[in-house]
Amino acid sequence: MDTIEKALARLSDKERGWVRTILLRLKEGRFSGLDVKKFKGNEEVYRIRKGDIRIIVRRHHGDFFILAIERRSEKTYRNY
């Protein structure tokens, strides 16, 4: 089981639904209504916020790669 699968397993059904919806919208290129913010100092890494869930993604040549799915904590953004 990879880290993304483990992160999803820790979420409630409602939160997994949020994540699924957000990831589908990213795949389709529909960003309106999403709380997306670019990281300072890194032009390719973004965070998407929904409640206390954070999805960290990297954009490379127009594609998004999921780096992490976490609950917001003091350690959420340290590795990016």
PyMOL Python script that loads the backbone (N, CA, C, O; Angstrom):
from pymol import cmd

cmd.read_pdbstr("""\
ATOM      1  N   MET A   1       0.854  -1.179   0.000  1.00  0.00           N
ATOM      2  CA  MET A   1       0.000   0.000   0.000  1.00  0.00           C
ATOM      3  C   MET A   1       0.898   1.239   0.000  1.00  0.00           C
ATOM      4  O   MET A   1       1.775   1.372   0.854  1.00  0.00           O
ATOM      5  N   ASP A   2       0.682   2.139  -0.951  1.00  0.00           N
ATOM      6  CA  ASP A   2       1.521   3.332  -1.010  1.00  0.00           C
ATOM      7  C   ASP A   2       1.010   4.416  -0.061  1.00  0.00           C
ATOM      8  O   ASP A   2      -0.041   4.256   0.560  1.00  0.00           O
ATOM      9  N   THR A   3       1.747   5.509   0.048  1.00  0.00           N
ATOM     10  CA  THR A   3       1.427   6.551   1.023  1.00  0.00           C
ATOM     11  C   THR A   3       0.099   7.239   0.729  1.00  0.00           C
ATOM     12  O   THR A   3      -0.609   7.621   1.661  1.00  0.00           O
ATOM     13  N   ILE A   4      -0.255   7.406  -0.538  1.00  0.00           N
ATOM     14  CA  ILE A   4      -1.530   8.039  -0.886  1.00  0.00           C
ATOM     15  C   ILE A   4      -2.696   7.143  -0.467  1.00  0.00           C
ATOM     16  O   ILE A   4      -3.692   7.630   0.067  1.00  0.00           O
ATOM     17  N   GLU A   5      -2.575   5.851  -0.703  1.00  0.00           N
ATOM     18  CA  GLU A   5      -3.627   4.922  -0.285  1.00  0.00           C
ATOM     19  C   GLU A   5      -3.777   4.916   1.232  1.00  0.00           C
ATOM     20  O   GLU A   5      -4.897   4.868   1.740  1.00  0.00           O
ATOM     21  N   LYS A   6      -2.678   4.965   1.952  1.00  0.00           N
ATOM     22  CA  LYS A   6      -2.722   5.012   3.413  1.00  0.00           C
ATOM     23  C   LYS A   6      -3.396   6.293   3.892  1.00  0.00           C
ATOM     24  O   LYS A   6      -4.198   6.269   4.826  1.00  0.00           O
ATOM     25  N   ALA A   7      -3.064   7.417   3.244  1.00  0.00           N
ATOM     26  CA  ALA A   7      -3.668   8.691   3.624  1.00  0.00           C
ATOM     27  C   ALA A   7      -5.173   8.660   3.390  1.00  0.00           C
ATOM     28  O   ALA A   7      -5.940   9.148   4.220  1.00  0.00           O
ATOM     29  N   LEU A   8      -5.595   8.097   2.281  1.00  0.00           N
ATOM     30  CA  LEU A   8      -7.024   8.001   1.988  1.00  0.00           C
ATOM     31  C   LEU A   8      -7.740   7.090   2.983  1.00  0.00           C
ATOM     32  O   LEU A   8      -8.884   7.351   3.355  1.00  0.00           O
ATOM     33  N   ALA A   9      -7.072   6.031   3.411  1.00  0.00           N
ATOM     34  CA  ALA A   9      -7.675   5.101   4.368  1.00  0.00           C
ATOM     35  C   ALA A   9      -7.926   5.767   5.717  1.00  0.00           C
ATOM     36  O   ALA A   9      -8.830   5.357   6.446  1.00  0.00           O
ATOM     37  N   ARG A  10      -7.144   6.784   6.057  1.00  0.00           N
ATOM     38  CA  ARG A  10      -7.310   7.476   7.336  1.00  0.00           C
ATOM     39  C   ARG A  10      -8.449   8.494   7.311  1.00  0.00           C
ATOM     40  O   ARG A  10      -8.858   8.986   8.363  1.00  0.00           O
ATOM     41  N   LEU A  11      -8.960   8.809   6.136  1.00  0.00           N
ATOM     42  CA  LEU A  11     -10.028   9.806   6.012  1.00  0.00           C
ATOM     43  C   LEU A  11     -11.399   9.155   6.178  1.00  0.00           C
ATOM     44  O   LEU A  11     -11.568   7.951   5.985  1.00  0.00           O
ATOM     45  N   SER A  12     -12.372   9.990   6.544  1.00  0.00           N
ATOM     46  CA  SER A  12     -13.750   9.502   6.628  1.00  0.00           C
ATOM     47  C   SER A  12     -14.309   9.347   5.206  1.00  0.00           C
ATOM     48  O   SER A  12     -13.710   9.820   4.240  1.00  0.00           O
ATOM     49  N   ASP A  13     -15.451   8.687   5.097  1.00  0.00           N
ATOM     50  CA  ASP A  13     -16.086   8.523   3.777  1.00  0.00           C
ATOM     51  C   ASP A  13     -16.394   9.874   3.146  1.00  0.00           C
ATOM     52  O   ASP A  13     -16.204  10.059   1.944  1.00  0.00           O
ATOM     53  N   LYS A  14     -16.865  10.809   3.945  1.00  0.00           N
ATOM     54  CA  LYS A  14     -17.184  12.146   3.442  1.00  0.00           C
ATOM     55  C   LYS A  14     -15.934  12.838   2.900  1.00  0.00           C
ATOM     56  O   LYS A  14     -15.967  13.442   1.828  1.00  0.00           O
ATOM     57  N   GLU A  15     -14.833  12.745   3.647  1.00  0.00           N
ATOM     58  CA  GLU A  15     -13.583  13.380   3.221  1.00  0.00           C
ATOM     59  C   GLU A  15     -13.019  12.709   1.971  1.00  0.00           C
ATOM     60  O   GLU A  15     -12.491  13.388   1.090  1.00  0.00           O
ATOM     61  N   ARG A  16     -13.125  11.384   1.887  1.00  0.00           N
ATOM     62  CA  ARG A  16     -12.678  10.694   0.664  1.00  0.00           C
ATOM     63  C   ARG A  16     -13.497  11.154  -0.536  1.00  0.00           C
ATOM     64  O   ARG A  16     -12.960  11.275  -1.637  1.00  0.00           O
ATOM     65  N   GLY A  17     -14.775  11.408  -0.341  1.00  0.00           N
ATOM     66  CA  GLY A  17     -15.616  11.942  -1.410  1.00  0.00           C
ATOM     67  C   GLY A  17     -15.135  13.306  -1.861  1.00  0.00           C
ATOM     68  O   GLY A  17     -15.093  13.591  -3.058  1.00  0.00           O
ATOM     69  N   TRP A  18     -14.767  14.160  -0.895  1.00  0.00           N
ATOM     70  CA  TRP A  18     -14.218  15.482  -1.235  1.00  0.00           C
ATOM     71  C   TRP A  18     -12.966  15.331  -2.081  1.00  0.00           C
ATOM     72  O   TRP A  18     -12.827  15.980  -3.117  1.00  0.00           O
ATOM     73  N   VAL A  19     -12.055  14.471  -1.637  1.00  0.00           N
ATOM     74  CA  VAL A  19     -10.786  14.273  -2.341  1.00  0.00           C
ATOM     75  C   VAL A  19     -11.042  13.744  -3.749  1.00  0.00           C
ATOM     76  O   VAL A  19     -10.437  14.218  -4.710  1.00  0.00           O
ATOM     77  N   ARG A  20     -11.919  12.781  -3.871  1.00  0.00           N
ATOM     78  CA  ARG A  20     -12.249  12.213  -5.184  1.00  0.00           C
ATOM     79  C   ARG A  20     -12.770  13.302  -6.122  1.00  0.00           C
ATOM     80  O   ARG A  20     -12.346  13.392  -7.274  1.00  0.00           O
ATOM     81  N   THR A  21     -13.685  14.125  -5.626  1.00  0.00           N
ATOM     82  CA  THR A  21     -14.248  15.214  -6.435  1.00  0.00           C
ATOM     83  C   THR A  21     -13.173  16.201  -6.860  1.00  0.00           C
ATOM     84  O   THR A  21     -13.129  16.617  -8.018  1.00  0.00           O
ATOM     85  N   ILE A  22     -12.309  16.575  -5.928  1.00  0.00           N
ATOM     86  CA  ILE A  22     -11.231  17.524  -6.231  1.00  0.00           C
ATOM     87  C   ILE A  22     -10.288  16.956  -7.280  1.00  0.00           C
ATOM     88  O   ILE A  22      -9.909  17.659  -8.217  1.00  0.00           O
ATOM     89  N   LEU A  23      -9.908  15.696  -7.134  1.00  0.00           N
ATOM     90  CA  LEU A  23      -8.971  15.092  -8.085  1.00  0.00           C
ATOM     91  C   LEU A  23      -9.590  14.953  -9.474  1.00  0.00           C
ATOM     92  O   LEU A  23      -8.898  15.119 -10.479  1.00  0.00           O
ATOM     93  N   LEU A  24     -10.879  14.653  -9.538  1.00  0.00           N
ATOM     94  CA  LEU A  24     -11.554  14.599 -10.839  1.00  0.00           C
ATOM     95  C   LEU A  24     -11.580  15.975 -11.496  1.00  0.00           C
ATOM     96  O   LEU A  24     -11.380  16.098 -12.705  1.00  0.00           O
ATOM     97  N   ARG A  25     -11.829  17.010 -10.693  1.00  0.00           N
ATOM     98  CA  ARG A  25     -11.830  18.367 -11.240  1.00  0.00           C
ATOM     99  C   ARG A  25     -10.451  18.774 -11.737  1.00  0.00           C
ATOM    100  O   ARG A  25     -10.331  19.427 -12.774  1.00  0.00           O
ATOM    101  N   LEU A  26      -9.411  18.392 -11.001  1.00  0.00           N
ATOM    102  CA  LEU A  26      -8.043  18.666 -11.464  1.00  0.00           C
ATOM    103  C   LEU A  26      -7.777  17.987 -12.795  1.00  0.00           C
ATOM    104  O   LEU A  26      -7.229  18.596 -13.714  1.00  0.00           O
ATOM    105  N   LYS A  27      -8.164  16.740 -12.895  1.00  0.00           N
ATOM    106  CA  LYS A  27      -7.941  15.966 -14.121  1.00  0.00           C
ATOM    107  C   LYS A  27      -8.646  16.607 -15.307  1.00  0.00           C
ATOM    108  O   LYS A  27      -8.122  16.605 -16.421  1.00  0.00           O
ATOM    109  N   GLU A  28      -9.841  17.157 -15.069  1.00  0.00           N
ATOM    110  CA  GLU A  28     -10.618  17.790 -16.125  1.00  0.00           C
ATOM    111  C   GLU A  28     -10.208  19.235 -16.373  1.00  0.00           C
ATOM    112  O   GLU A  28     -10.665  19.849 -17.337  1.00  0.00           O
ATOM    113  N   GLY A  29      -9.344  19.792 -15.509  1.00  0.00           N
ATOM    114  CA  GLY A  29      -8.897  21.165 -15.680  1.00  0.00           C
ATOM    115  C   GLY A  29      -9.890  22.202 -15.185  1.00  0.00           C
ATOM    116  O   GLY A  29      -9.820  23.360 -15.595  1.00  0.00           O
ATOM    117  N   ARG A  30     -10.815  21.813 -14.309  1.00  0.00           N
ATOM    118  CA  ARG A  30     -11.815  22.741 -13.768  1.00  0.00           C
ATOM    119  C   ARG A  30     -11.365  23.194 -12.380  1.00  0.00           C
ATOM    120  O   ARG A  30     -11.547  22.475 -11.397  1.00  0.00           O
ATOM    121  N   PHE A  31     -10.779  24.384 -12.306  1.00  0.00           N
ATOM    122  CA  PHE A  31     -10.225  24.891 -11.058  1.00  0.00           C
ATOM    123  C   PHE A  31     -11.150  25.854 -10.336  1.00  0.00           C
ATOM    124  O   PHE A  31     -10.932  26.147  -9.160  1.00  0.00           O
ATOM    125  N   SER A  32     -12.173  26.353 -11.010  1.00  0.00           N
ATOM    126  CA  SER A  32     -13.053  27.335 -10.376  1.00  0.00           C
ATOM    127  C   SER A  32     -13.749  26.694  -9.181  1.00  0.00           C
ATOM    128  O   SER A  32     -14.231  25.563  -9.248  1.00  0.00           O
ATOM    129  N   GLY A  33     -13.785  27.443  -8.093  1.00  0.00           N
ATOM    130  CA  GLY A  33     -14.410  26.957  -6.876  1.00  0.00           C
ATOM    131  C   GLY A  33     -13.479  26.163  -5.974  1.00  0.00           C
ATOM    132  O   GLY A  33     -13.853  25.823  -4.852  1.00  0.00           O
ATOM    133  N   LEU A  34     -12.271  25.860  -6.442  1.00  0.00           N
ATOM    134  CA  LEU A  34     -11.297  25.143  -5.611  1.00  0.00           C
ATOM    135  C   LEU A  34     -10.410  26.160  -4.895  1.00  0.00           C
ATOM    136  O   LEU A  34     -10.081  27.205  -5.456  1.00  0.00           O
ATOM    137  N   ASP A  35     -10.034  25.860  -3.688  1.00  0.00           N
ATOM    138  CA  ASP A  35      -9.124  26.710  -2.928  1.00  0.00           C
ATOM    139  C   ASP A  35      -7.699  26.247  -3.205  1.00  0.00           C
ATOM    140  O   ASP A  35      -7.150  25.421  -2.476  1.00  0.00           O
ATOM    141  N   VAL A  36      -7.109  26.788  -4.268  1.00  0.00           N
ATOM    142  CA  VAL A  36      -5.771  26.394  -4.723  1.00  0.00           C
ATOM    143  C   VAL A  36      -4.807  27.543  -4.456  1.00  0.00           C
ATOM    144  O   VAL A  36      -5.118  28.704  -4.718  1.00  0.00           O
ATOM    145  N   LYS A  37      -3.645  27.206  -3.935  1.00  0.00           N
ATOM    146  CA  LYS A  37      -2.637  28.224  -3.674  1.00  0.00           C
ATOM    147  C   LYS A  37      -1.260  27.676  -4.034  1.00  0.00           C
ATOM    148  O   LYS A  37      -0.926  26.541  -3.694  1.00  0.00           O
ATOM    149  N   LYS A  38      -0.469  28.490  -4.722  1.00  0.00           N
ATOM    150  CA  LYS A  38       0.896  28.112  -5.099  1.00  0.00           C
ATOM    151  C   LYS A  38       1.814  28.278  -3.889  1.00  0.00           C
ATOM    152  O   LYS A  38       1.675  29.236  -3.129  1.00  0.00           O
ATOM    153  N   PHE A  39       2.744  27.352  -3.713  1.00  0.00           N
ATOM    154  CA  PHE A  39       3.705  27.449  -2.625  1.00  0.00           C
ATOM    155  C   PHE A  39       4.694  28.561  -2.902  1.00  0.00           C
ATOM    156  O   PHE A  39       5.082  28.779  -4.049  1.00  0.00           O
ATOM    157  N   LYS A  40       5.100  29.256  -1.874  1.00  0.00           N
ATOM    158  CA  LYS A  40       6.141  30.266  -2.015  1.00  0.00           C
ATOM    159  C   LYS A  40       7.468  29.574  -2.254  1.00  0.00           C
ATOM    160  O   LYS A  40       7.780  28.580  -1.599  1.00  0.00           O
ATOM    161  N   GLY A  41       8.247  30.090  -3.183  1.00  0.00           N
ATOM    162  CA  GLY A  41       9.573  29.549  -3.428  1.00  0.00           C
ATOM    163  C   GLY A  41       9.603  28.311  -4.301  1.00  0.00           C
ATOM    164  O   GLY A  41      10.679  27.790  -4.594  1.00  0.00           O
ATOM    165  N   ASN A  42       8.439  27.828  -4.724  1.00  0.00           N
ATOM    166  CA  ASN A  42       8.409  26.656  -5.605  1.00  0.00           C
ATOM    167  C   ASN A  42       7.288  26.856  -6.609  1.00  0.00           C
ATOM    168  O   ASN A  42       6.112  26.807  -6.249  1.00  0.00           O
ATOM    169  N   GLU A  43       7.635  27.075  -7.831  1.00  0.00           N
ATOM    170  CA  GLU A  43       6.666  27.415  -8.865  1.00  0.00           C
ATOM    171  C   GLU A  43       5.804  26.246  -9.328  1.00  0.00           C
ATOM    172  O   GLU A  43       4.805  26.460 -10.014  1.00  0.00           O
ATOM    173  N   GLU A  44       6.164  25.028  -8.972  1.00  0.00           N
ATOM    174  CA  GLU A  44       5.432  23.864  -9.473  1.00  0.00           C
ATOM    175  C   GLU A  44       4.539  23.198  -8.431  1.00  0.00           C
ATOM    176  O   GLU A  44       3.733  22.338  -8.787  1.00  0.00           O
ATOM    177  N   VAL A  45       4.654  23.566  -7.156  1.00  0.00           N
ATOM    178  CA  VAL A  45       3.920  22.872  -6.095  1.00  0.00           C
ATOM    179  C   VAL A  45       2.758  23.740  -5.615  1.00  0.00           C
ATOM    180  O   VAL A  45       2.911  24.938  -5.375  1.00  0.00           O
ATOM    181  N   TYR A  46       1.594  23.105  -5.483  1.00  0.00           N
ATOM    182  CA  TYR A  46       0.367  23.773  -5.060  1.00  0.00           C
ATOM    183  C   TYR A  46      -0.272  22.986  -3.928  1.00  0.00           C
ATOM    184  O   TYR A  46      -0.039  21.787  -3.770  1.00  0.00           O
ATOM    185  N   ARG A  47      -1.084  23.690  -3.143  1.00  0.00           N
ATOM    186  CA  ARG A  47      -1.908  23.012  -2.163  1.00  0.00           C
ATOM    187  C   ARG A  47      -3.365  23.321  -2.491  1.00  0.00           C
ATOM    188  O   ARG A  47      -3.710  24.422  -2.921  1.00  0.00           O
ATOM    189  N   ILE A  48      -4.197  22.325  -2.274  1.00  0.00           N
ATOM    190  CA  ILE A  48      -5.636  22.484  -2.451  1.00  0.00           C
ATOM    191  C   ILE A  48      -6.243  22.205  -1.088  1.00  0.00           C
ATOM    192  O   ILE A  48      -5.946  21.189  -0.460  1.00  0.00           O
ATOM    193  N   ARG A  49      -7.099  23.118  -0.635  1.00  0.00           N
ATOM    194  CA  ARG A  49      -7.652  23.018   0.707  1.00  0.00           C
ATOM    195  C   ARG A  49      -9.153  22.766   0.642  1.00  0.00           C
ATOM    196  O   ARG A  49      -9.873  23.400  -0.129  1.00  0.00           O
ATOM    197  N   LYS A  50      -9.604  21.832   1.461  1.00  0.00           N
ATOM    198  CA  LYS A  50     -11.031  21.577   1.656  1.00  0.00           C
ATOM    199  C   LYS A  50     -11.212  21.207   3.117  1.00  0.00           C
ATOM    200  O   LYS A  50     -10.813  20.118   3.531  1.00  0.00           O
ATOM    201  N   GLY A  51     -11.805  22.093   3.907  1.00  0.00           N
ATOM    202  CA  GLY A  51     -11.905  21.853   5.342  1.00  0.00           C
ATOM    203  C   GLY A  51     -10.512  21.780   5.929  1.00  0.00           C
ATOM    204  O   GLY A  51      -9.693  22.666   5.686  1.00  0.00           O
ATOM    205  N   ASP A  52     -10.222  20.729   6.709  1.00  0.00           N
ATOM    206  CA  ASP A  52      -8.876  20.580   7.254  1.00  0.00           C
ATOM    207  C   ASP A  52      -8.026  19.588   6.453  1.00  0.00           C
ATOM    208  O   ASP A  52      -6.960  19.166   6.901  1.00  0.00           O
ATOM    209  N   ILE A  53      -8.512  19.226   5.266  1.00  0.00           N
ATOM    210  CA  ILE A  53      -7.773  18.329   4.377  1.00  0.00           C
ATOM    211  C   ILE A  53      -6.929  19.166   3.418  1.00  0.00           C
ATOM    212  O   ILE A  53      -7.403  20.158   2.865  1.00  0.00           O
ATOM    213  N   ARG A  54      -5.679  18.756   3.227  1.00  0.00           N
ATOM    214  CA  ARG A  54      -4.784  19.414   2.286  1.00  0.00           C
ATOM    215  C   ARG A  54      -4.311  18.388   1.272  1.00  0.00           C
ATOM    216  O   ARG A  54      -3.876  17.295   1.633  1.00  0.00           O
ATOM    217  N   ILE A  55      -4.400  18.749   0.008  1.00  0.00           N
ATOM    218  CA  ILE A  55      -3.881  17.911  -1.065  1.00  0.00           C
ATOM    219  C   ILE A  55      -2.720  18.691  -1.675  1.00  0.00           C
ATOM    220  O   ILE A  55      -2.911  19.794  -2.188  1.00  0.00           O
ATOM    221  N   ILE A  56      -1.538  18.129  -1.620  1.00  0.00           N
ATOM    222  CA  ILE A  56      -0.333  18.768  -2.151  1.00  0.00           C
ATOM    223  C   ILE A  56      -0.056  18.132  -3.510  1.00  0.00           C
ATOM    224  O   ILE A  56       0.075  16.914  -3.623  1.00  0.00           O
ATOM    225  N   VAL A  57       0.030  18.977  -4.543  1.00  0.00           N
ATOM    226  CA  VAL A  57       0.263  18.469  -5.893  1.00  0.00           C
ATOM    227  C   VAL A  57       1.415  19.217  -6.549  1.00  0.00           C
ATOM    228  O   VAL A  57       1.716  20.357  -6.196  1.00  0.00           O
ATOM    229  N   ARG A  58       2.047  18.563  -7.500  1.00  0.00           N
ATOM    230  CA  ARG A  58       3.097  19.173  -8.321  1.00  0.00           C
ATOM    231  C   ARG A  58       2.580  19.224  -9.750  1.00  0.00           C
ATOM    232  O   ARG A  58       2.068  18.233 -10.272  1.00  0.00           O
ATOM    233  N   ARG A  59       2.716  20.377 -10.370  1.00  0.00           N
ATOM    234  CA  ARG A  59       2.315  20.533 -11.765  1.00  0.00           C
ATOM    235  C   ARG A  59       3.573  20.492 -12.620  1.00  0.00           C
ATOM    236  O   ARG A  59       4.513  21.261 -12.418  1.00  0.00           O
ATOM    237  N   HIS A  60       3.565  19.579 -13.573  1.00  0.00           N
ATOM    238  CA  HIS A  60       4.734  19.425 -14.442  1.00  0.00           C
ATOM    239  C   HIS A  60       4.231  19.203 -15.867  1.00  0.00           C
ATOM    240  O   HIS A  60       3.572  18.204 -16.158  1.00  0.00           O
ATOM    241  N   HIS A  61       4.549  20.144 -16.741  1.00  0.00           N
ATOM    242  CA  HIS A  61       4.131  20.085 -18.144  1.00  0.00           C
ATOM    243  C   HIS A  61       2.623  19.897 -18.283  1.00  0.00           C
ATOM    244  O   HIS A  61       2.159  19.140 -19.135  1.00  0.00           O
ATOM    245  N   GLY A  62       1.861  20.597 -17.436  1.00  0.00           N
ATOM    246  CA  GLY A  62       0.408  20.561 -17.533  1.00  0.00           C
ATOM    247  C   GLY A  62      -0.273  19.411 -16.812  1.00  0.00           C
ATOM    248  O   GLY A  62      -1.499  19.387 -16.710  1.00  0.00           O
ATOM    249  N   ASP A  63       0.503  18.457 -16.310  1.00  0.00           N
ATOM    250  CA  ASP A  63      -0.063  17.328 -15.565  1.00  0.00           C
ATOM    251  C   ASP A  63       0.136  17.561 -14.066  1.00  0.00           C
ATOM    252  O   ASP A  63       1.104  18.200 -13.652  1.00  0.00           O
ATOM    253  N   PHE A  64      -0.788  17.038 -13.262  1.00  0.00           N
ATOM    254  CA  PHE A  64      -0.684  17.139 -11.814  1.00  0.00           C
ATOM    255  C   PHE A  64      -0.314  15.790 -11.225  1.00  0.00           C
ATOM    256  O   PHE A  64      -0.865  14.759 -11.612  1.00  0.00           O
ATOM    257  N   PHE A  65       0.628  15.805 -10.282  1.00  0.00           N
ATOM    258  CA  PHE A  65       1.063  14.603  -9.583  1.00  0.00           C
ATOM    259  C   PHE A  65       0.801  14.811  -8.099  1.00  0.00           C
ATOM    260  O   PHE A  65       1.224  15.814  -7.525  1.00  0.00           O
ATOM    261  N   ILE A  66       0.110  13.872  -7.481  1.00  0.00           N
ATOM    262  CA  ILE A  66      -0.230  13.984  -6.060  1.00  0.00           C
ATOM    263  C   ILE A  66       1.011  13.675  -5.229  1.00  0.00           C
ATOM    264  O   ILE A  66       1.611  12.609  -5.365  1.00  0.00           O
ATOM    265  N   LEU A  67       1.383  14.608  -4.378  1.00  0.00           N
ATOM    266  CA  LEU A  67       2.522  14.410  -3.482  1.00  0.00           C
ATOM    267  C   LEU A  67       2.060  13.944  -2.109  1.00  0.00           C
ATOM    268  O   LEU A  67       2.719  13.120  -1.474  1.00  0.00           O
ATOM    269  N   ALA A  68       0.913  14.478  -1.643  1.00  0.00           N
ATOM    270  CA  ALA A  68       0.427  14.105  -0.315  1.00  0.00           C
ATOM    271  C   ALA A  68      -1.041  14.470  -0.168  1.00  0.00           C
ATOM    272  O   ALA A  68      -1.542  15.392  -0.812  1.00  0.00           O
ATOM    273  N   ILE A  69      -1.712  13.726   0.693  1.00  0.00           N
ATOM    274  CA  ILE A  69      -3.065  14.049   1.128  1.00  0.00           C
ATOM    275  C   ILE A  69      -3.019  13.939   2.644  1.00  0.00           C
ATOM    276  O   ILE A  69      -2.809  12.854   3.186  1.00  0.00           O
ATOM    277  N   GLU A  70      -3.217  15.070   3.334  1.00  0.00           N
ATOM    278  CA  GLU A  70      -3.043  15.095   4.784  1.00  0.00           C
ATOM    279  C   GLU A  70      -4.081  15.990   5.442  1.00  0.00           C
ATOM    280  O   GLU A  70      -4.680  16.857   4.805  1.00  0.00           O
ATOM    281  N   ARG A  71      -4.276  15.757   6.731  1.00  0.00           N
ATOM    282  CA  ARG A  71      -5.018  16.710   7.550  1.00  0.00           C
ATOM    283  C   ARG A  71      -4.055  17.838   7.896  1.00  0.00           C
ATOM    284  O   ARG A  71      -2.854  17.607   8.034  1.00  0.00           O
ATOM    285  N   ARG A  72      -4.560  19.027   8.035  1.00  0.00           N
ATOM    286  CA  ARG A  72      -3.728  20.182   8.369  1.00  0.00           C
ATOM    287  C   ARG A  72      -3.143  20.009   9.761  1.00  0.00           C
ATOM    288  O   ARG A  72      -3.867  19.734  10.718  1.00  0.00           O
ATOM    289  N   SER A  73      -1.838  20.169   9.868  1.00  0.00           N
ATOM    290  CA  SER A  73      -1.131  20.135  11.149  1.00  0.00           C
ATOM    291  C   SER A  73       0.109  21.019  11.023  1.00  0.00           C
ATOM    292  O   SER A  73       0.351  21.615   9.973  1.00  0.00           O
ATOM    293  N   GLU A  74       0.872  21.096  12.077  1.00  0.00           N
ATOM    294  CA  GLU A  74       2.111  21.885  12.042  1.00  0.00           C
ATOM    295  C   GLU A  74       3.117  21.324  11.037  1.00  0.00           C
ATOM    296  O   GLU A  74       3.960  22.062  10.526  1.00  0.00           O
ATOM    297  N   LYS A  75       3.033  20.033  10.752  1.00  0.00           N
ATOM    298  CA  LYS A  75       4.010  19.354   9.885  1.00  0.00           C
ATOM    299  C   LYS A  75       3.568  19.247   8.430  1.00  0.00           C
ATOM    300  O   LYS A  75       4.316  18.730   7.602  1.00  0.00           O
ATOM    301  N   THR A  76       2.392  19.716   8.107  1.00  0.00           N
ATOM    302  CA  THR A  76       1.826  19.504   6.776  1.00  0.00           C
ATOM    303  C   THR A  76       2.723  19.996   5.647  1.00  0.00           C
ATOM    304  O   THR A  76       2.911  19.290   4.656  1.00  0.00           O
ATOM    305  N   TYR A  77       3.274  21.184   5.784  1.00  0.00           N
ATOM    306  CA  TYR A  77       3.990  21.802   4.661  1.00  0.00           C
ATOM    307  C   TYR A  77       5.513  21.740   4.781  1.00  0.00           C
ATOM    308  O   TYR A  77       6.203  22.326   3.947  1.00  0.00           O
ATOM    309  N   ARG A  78       6.046  21.076   5.752  1.00  0.00           N
ATOM    310  CA  ARG A  78       7.505  21.093   5.993  1.00  0.00           C
ATOM    311  C   ARG A  78       8.328  20.468   4.881  1.00  0.00           C
ATOM    312  O   ARG A  78       9.457  20.904   4.654  1.00  0.00           O
ATOM    313  N   ASN A  79       7.827  19.490   4.193  1.00  0.00           N
ATOM    314  CA  ASN A  79       8.636  18.766   3.194  1.00  0.00           C
ATOM    315  C   ASN A  79       8.513  19.325   1.791  1.00  0.00           C
ATOM    316  O   ASN A  79       9.067  18.747   0.856  1.00  0.00           O
ATOM    317  N   TYR A  80       7.813  20.418   1.613  1.00  0.00           N
ATOM    318  CA  TYR A  80       7.558  20.904   0.252  1.00  0.00           C
ATOM    319  C   TYR A  80       8.079  22.285   0.132  1.00  0.00           C
ATOM    320  O   TYR A  80       7.972  22.895  -0.932  1.00  0.00           O
TER     321      TYR A  80
END
""", "prot")
cmd.dss("prot")
cmd.show_as("cartoon", "prot")
cmd.util.cbc("prot")
cmd.orient("prot")
